[in-house]
Amino acid sequence: MSEFDRIGSSEIEHQIEVELRDTDKVGPPLVRNVLQEPRDRWYGQLAVRVYDSLSEHKDYEDVLPAAAAIELLRESVRLRSRLLVTLTDKHAHSLTLEPTAALLAGDYFYTAAFSSLRSVPDSRSGDCFEILTAVLETITGTFARAYTPDKSVEYDKAVFLDETAGSLGEGAAILGGTFAGLDEPNHRHFERLGRELSVVRQIRLILDADPSEATVVPPAIDQEQLRALAERRQDHANRVLDTLSETVDVTRLRAFAEATTTVQDEVGSATDGDALD
């Protein structure tokens, strides 16, 4: 087992705690509540494993701040997503939030995400800042279109997943690659890999959700559509991994993908899930 195989959610969680060590003193109470919810820190782990597949130096402490940054940004956009559901959906759901508290907590996570980059070497900090900014702008624009009051306009379901969870996955992969000196054409391959794996993983989470705790996040996608979409995206991801394997050792990255994104064949009874869970 390599050093990177031992870097999981707990190490990334610790890095997040370091970034938010004064939360109890100055942060909104909802921040602490959110942090107590179980997370696998998948996006942070993806950043670490991409770095592992590309870097010759193998110093995980270099990439941990970026792994924490993408997870903190994830928490910010999750709160925005949940707040939009609270404010716009007329059906019963489990995402009721007090708007002011949710806005303050989301802003706190957003600020912490970018602040965590202060320990990144100057040669990489600008690139990391641009990556996080691009992810946030894409998701913000997607929310604006998906939650439009014009109900006659149906937002494309696959695009919604691509531009929310997919954007986070793409950002995580490129953050990890940035620390390893990722260049073309592998840059494009890792962008796509992160996006495709993240969409497949999100579909798996939606399908595996407990129906009694299911959330309502438009646009709705039925199970048949979800599974078909997951199969296509899994195939795309596998092709990218095959292409990368010609020049990069993706053995551990492939194992991580298989262990965390595979959608089971069984049809369950889940409904729609949080778009950024």
Buried (B, 14 or more C-beta within 10 A) or exposed (E): EEEBEEBBBEBBBEBBEEBBEEBEEEBBEBBEEBBEEEBBBBBBBBBBBBBBBBBEEEEBEBBBBBBBBBBBBBBBBBBBBBBBBBEEBEEEBEBEBEEEBBBBBBBBBBEBBBBBBEBBEEEBBEBBBEBBEBBBEBBEEBBEBBBEEEEEEEBEBBBBBBBBBBBBBBBBBBBBBBBBEBEEEBBEBBBBBBBBBBBBBBBBBBBEBEEEEBBBBBBEBEBEEBBEBBEBBBEBBBBBBEBBBEEBEBEBBBEBBEEBBEBEEEEEEBBBBBBBB
